[in-house]
């Protein structure tokens, strides 16, 4: 079969070859999760042989279709990643067929458009971010700073904090990360205008008691909370997978679970999406105030109406009046996304510090 396809690819007219590429790519993408090794090899071999004859527009389409497919051959992924940026972008941004050494080499040799695409990958090793920060222009540096999956070397961290002195976008991005130290966070605050410094320091002071309560009381609160997984048509783990894939909204999932009074699974989703231990999320969920849960929900992009549904479910669990729910909702409307993300970052950094001190 493979010889027949290769012969067809070689002898056909350009139009027929175009159609053949479309057909082979569609078959590959549709069944990638179920094909045997021999079938995957067949599709990759055909695409490798036809890649040099493809027009740029078709290369772009193939790159977009194959970038999410982990079984795409290394040869195809590497070739497409070195094409002009409109073709290369999907591979550079998301393809797992590219190895870490490929990403590093591409970062060392390609242009700014390619570097920007690389900077958006879900995970970046420190040796790659070092190269991106060294070679990249401002858009690349800002993108690296904002990528929560990017690891930084000591040199990279120092450089970004230095750059933040004159680039408030980098500073804002760093202040929403949870992998910086408290000393680094303090340096970033010192770079801000005095009025902003005062605001951020006040927010930190207001939340310090909450963080200490979370650290010292979380396990006991979880044990006494009586939160239970409710019978529901919603599968929390499947929902989480869909949210991470961009196929479902966390905000809307929270509303559906709230209508079932399923606070347990809401805690699970929020903990996973925020990168917090579930005991901490359970603690803020069952508290009689809304300080912690409002910060967490706003930082995670939960819409006002969906937060309102959660408030009603929380009040029912805690046996609190409707007037309390209304106050929670009004306070939530005044909390900005940026402030919430900074507060969540601060909470995670402080919890990490307290854990280290207790070890």
C-alpha positions in Angstrom: 0.0 0.0 0.0 2.8 2.4 0.9 4.5 1.9 -2.5 1.2 2.6 -4.3 0.7 5.8 -2.4 4.2 7.0 -2.9 4.0 6.2 -6.6 0.7 8.1 -6.8 2.2 11.0 -5.1 5.2 11.0 -7.5 3.2 10.6 -10.8 0.1 12.6 -10.1 -0.7 16.1 -11.3 -0.3 18.9 -8.8 -4.0 19.0 -8.2 -4.1 15.2 -7.6 -1.2 15.5 -5.2 -3.0 18.3 -3.3 -6.0 16.1 -2.9 -3.9 13.2 -1.9 -2.3 15.2 0.9 -5.7 16.4 2.1 -7.0 12.8 2.2 -4.0 11.4 3.9 -3.8 14.2 6.5 -7.6 13.9 7.2 -7.3 10.1 7.7 -4.2 10.5 9.9 -5.8 13.2 12.2 -9.2 11.4 12.4 -7.7 8.1 13.6 -4.4 9.0 15.2 -5.5 7.8 18.6 -6.5 4.3 17.3 -4.0 3.5 14.5 -1.4 0.8 14.9 2.3 1.7 14.6 2.4 0.4 11.0 -0.5 2.7 9.9 1.0 5.7 11.6 4.3 5.0 9.8 2.5 4.8 6.5 0.8 8.2 6.9 4.0 9.9 8.1 6.1 8.4 5.2 3.6 9.7 2.6 3.5 13.1 4.1 7.3 13.3 4.4 7.7 12.4 0.7 5.1 15.0 -0.3 6.1 17.9 1.9 8.7 19.4 -0.6 6.0 19.6 -3.3 3.3 21.2 -1.2 2.3 24.8 -1.8 2.7 27.2 1.2 -1.0 27.4 1.9 -1.3 23.6 2.1 1.8 23.4 4.3 0.1 25.9 6.6 -3.1 23.7 6.7 -1.1 20.5 7.3 0.9 22.2 10.1 -2.3 23.3 11.9 -3.8 19.9 11.6 -0.8 17.9 12.6 0.5 20.1 15.5 -1.8 18.6 18.1 -1.0 15.0 16.9 1.7 13.5 19.1 2.4 10.7 16.6 3.4 13.2 13.8 6.8 12.2 12.6 9.8 14.1 13.9 10.9 14.8 10.3 7.5 16.4 9.3 7.3 18.5 12.5 10.9 19.7 12.2 10.6 20.6 8.5 7.4 22.5 9.1 8.8 24.3 12.2 11.6 25.8 10.0 9.2 27.1 7.4 8.0 30.8 7.3 6.3 31.8 10.5 2.6 31.4 9.3 3.4 27.7 8.5 5.7 27.1 11.5 3.6 28.7 14.2 1.4 25.8 15.1 4.3 23.4 15.4 6.4 25.8 17.4 3.6 26.6 19.7 2.2 23.2 20.5 3.7 20.2 18.8 5.0 17.4 21.1 6.7 15.8 18.1 9.5 18.3 18.5 12.1 17.3 21.0 13.6 19.6 23.7 16.8 19.8 21.7 14.8 20.8 18.6 13.2 23.7 20.5 16.5 24.8 21.8 18.2 24.8 18.4 15.2 26.6 16.8 15.4 29.2 19.6 19.1 29.7 18.8 18.7 30.1 15.0 15.3 31.3 14.0 13.8 34.8 13.7 11.7 36.9 16.1 8.3 35.4 14.8 9.6 31.9 15.5 10.9 32.9 18.9 7.5 34.5 19.9 5.7 31.3 18.9 8.2 29.2 20.9 7.7 31.4 23.9 4.0 30.4 24.0 4.6 26.7 24.4 2.9 25.1 27.4 6.2 24.1 29.0 9.6 25.7 28.4 12.9 24.5 30.0 15.1 27.1 31.6 17.8 26.6 29.0 15.3 27.6 26.3 14.0 30.6 28.2 17.6 31.8 28.6 18.0 31.8 24.8 14.6 33.5 24.3 15.4 36.2 26.8 18.9 36.7 25.3 17.8 36.8 21.6 14.2 37.9 21.8 13.0 41.4 21.4 10.4 43.0 23.8 7.3 41.0 22.6 9.3 37.7 23.1 10.5 38.8 26.6 7.0 39.8 27.6 5.6 36.5 26.4 8.1 34.5 28.3 7.4 36.4 31.5 3.7 35.8 31.1 4.0 32.0 30.3 3.3 30.2 33.6 4.8 27.1 32.2 8.2 28.7 31.5 11.0 27.8 33.9 13.7 30.4 34.6 17.3 30.1 35.5 18.7 32.3 38.2 20.1 34.5 35.4 16.8 34.6 33.7 15.0 35.6 36.8 17.5 38.4 37.5 17.2 39.7 34.0 13.4 39.8 34.0 13.3 41.6 37.3 15.9 44.1 35.9 13.8 44.5 32.7 10.7 45.0 34.8 12.1 48.3 36.0 11.3 49.9 32.7 8.7 47.5 31.3 5.5 47.5 33.3 4.1 44.6 31.2 6.9 42.4 32.3 6.5 43.5 35.9 2.7 42.9 35.8 3.3 39.4 34.4 6.0 38.5 37.0 3.7 39.7 39.8 1.1 37.1 38.7 3.6 34.2 38.9 3.8 31.9 41.9 7.4 30.7 41.2 9.1 33.8 42.2 10.4 34.4 45.8 9.0 36.8 48.3 12.2 38.9 48.0 11.8 39.0 44.2 8.1 40.0 44.7 9.2 42.8 47.0 11.7 44.1 44.4 8.9 44.2 41.9 6.7 46.2 44.2 9.5 48.7 44.8 9.6 49.4 41.1 6.0 50.5 41.0 4.7 54.1 41.4 4.2 55.0 45.1 0.4 54.9 44.9 0.4 51.4 43.3 3.0 50.2 45.9 0.7 51.3 48.7 -2.3 49.5 47.1 -0.4 46.2 46.6 1.1 46.3 50.1 -2.3 46.9 51.6 -3.8 44.0 49.6 -1.0 41.7 50.9 -1.5 42.8 54.5 -5.2 42.3 54.2 -4.7 38.7 53.0 -1.9 37.7 55.3 -4.3 36.5 58.0 -6.2 34.5 55.5 -3.1 32.8 54.2 -1.9 31.9 57.7 -5.4 30.6 58.5 -5.3 28.4 55.4 -1.9 27.0 56.3 -2.7 26.2 59.9 -6.3 25.3 59.7 -6.9 23.8 56.2 -6.6 20.1 57.2 -9.0 20.5 60.2 -11.5 22.5 58.1 -11.5 19.8 55.4 -12.1 17.1 58.0 -15.1 19.0 59.5 -16.5 20.5 56.3 -18.7 17.5 55.3 -18.4 18.4 51.7 -19.3 15.3 49.7 -19.3 14.5 46.0 -22.9 14.7 44.8 -24.6 12.4 42.3 -24.5 14.4 39.1 -24.2 13.9 35.4 -21.0 15.9 35.3 -17.8 13.9 35.5 -15.3 16.3 37.2 -12.2 14.7 35.7 -13.6 14.6 32.2 -14.7 18.2 32.7 -11.2 19.2 33.8 -9.8 17.7 30.7 -12.2 19.6 28.5 -11.5 22.9 30.3 -7.8 22.4 29.8 -8.3 21.7 26.1 -10.4 24.8 25.7 -13.6 22.8 25.0 -15.5 23.8 28.1 -15.7 26.9 30.2 -14.6 26.6 33.9 -17.1 29.4 34.7 -20.1 27.5 33.2 -19.0 24.2 34.7 -19.1 26.0 38.1 -22.7 27.1 37.5 -23.8 23.6 36.6 -22.2 22.1 39.7 -23.5 24.9 41.9 -27.1 24.1 40.8 -26.5 20.5 42.1 -24.9 21.9 45.3 -21.8 20.0 44.4 -19.2 22.1 46.1 -16.8 19.2 46.4 -16.2 18.9 42.6 -16.0 22.7 42.3 -13.2 22.6 44.8 -11.5 19.9 42.7 -11.8 22.0 39.5 -10.6 25.2 41.1 -7.7 23.5 42.9 -6.5 21.9 39.7 -6.8 25.0 37.5 -5.2 27.3 40.1 -2.4 24.9 41.0 -3.4 24.8 44.7 -3.8 21.9 47.1 -7.5 21.0 47.3 -7.5 21.4 51.1 -6.8 25.1 50.7 -9.6 25.5 48.2 -12.0 23.6 50.4 -11.1 25.9 53.3 -12.0 29.1 51.4 -15.1 27.4 50.0 -16.6 26.7 53.4 -15.5 29.8 55.3 -18.2 32.2 56.4 -16.5 35.1 54.5 -15.9 35.2 50.7 -12.5 36.8 50.6 -10.5 33.7 49.5 -13.1 32.2 47.2 -13.7 35.5 45.4 -10.0 36.0 44.7 -9.7 32.5 43.4 -12.7 32.7 41.2 -11.9 36.1 39.8 -8.3 35.1 39.1 -9.6 32.0 37.2 -11.9 34.1 35.1 -15.2 33.1 36.6 -18.0 35.4 35.3 -20.2 37.4 37.7 -23.4 35.4 37.0 -21.6 32.1 37.5 -20.0 33.3 40.7 -23.5 34.3 41.9 -24.6 30.7 41.4 -21.7 29.5 43.5 -22.5 32.1 46.2 -26.0 30.7 46.5 -24.7 27.2 46.9 -22.1 28.2 49.5 -24.8 30.1 51.5 -27.0 27.1 51.4 -24.2 24.9 52.7 -23.3 27.3 55.5 -27.0 28.2 56.2 -26.3 31.9 55.6 -29.0 34.5 54.6 -29.7 35.9 51.1 -28.4 39.3 52.2 -24.9 37.8 52.7 -25.1 36.4 49.1 -25.9 39.8 47.7 -23.0 41.4 49.5 -20.6 38.7 48.2 -21.8 39.3 44.7 -21.5 43.1 44.9 -18.0 42.9 46.3 -17.0 40.5 43.5 -18.0 43.0 40.9 -15.5 45.5 42.3 -12.6 43.0 42.3 -10.4 43.5 39.3 -8.9 40.5 37.4 -5.4 41.9 37.8 -5.7 42.4 41.6 -7.2 38.9 41.9 -4.3 37.3 40.0 -1.8 39.2 42.1 -3.5 38.1 45.3 -3.6 34.5 44.2 0.1 34.7 43.3 0.9 36.2 46.7 -1.2 33.4 48.5 0.7 30.7 46.6 4.1 32.3 47.3 3.3 32.7 51.0 1.9 29.2 51.4 5.1 27.9 49.8 7.2 29.9 52.2 5.2 28.7 55.2 5.6 25.1 54.1 9.3 25.5 53.7 9.6 27.1 57.2 7.6 24.2 58.7 9.6 21.5 57.0 
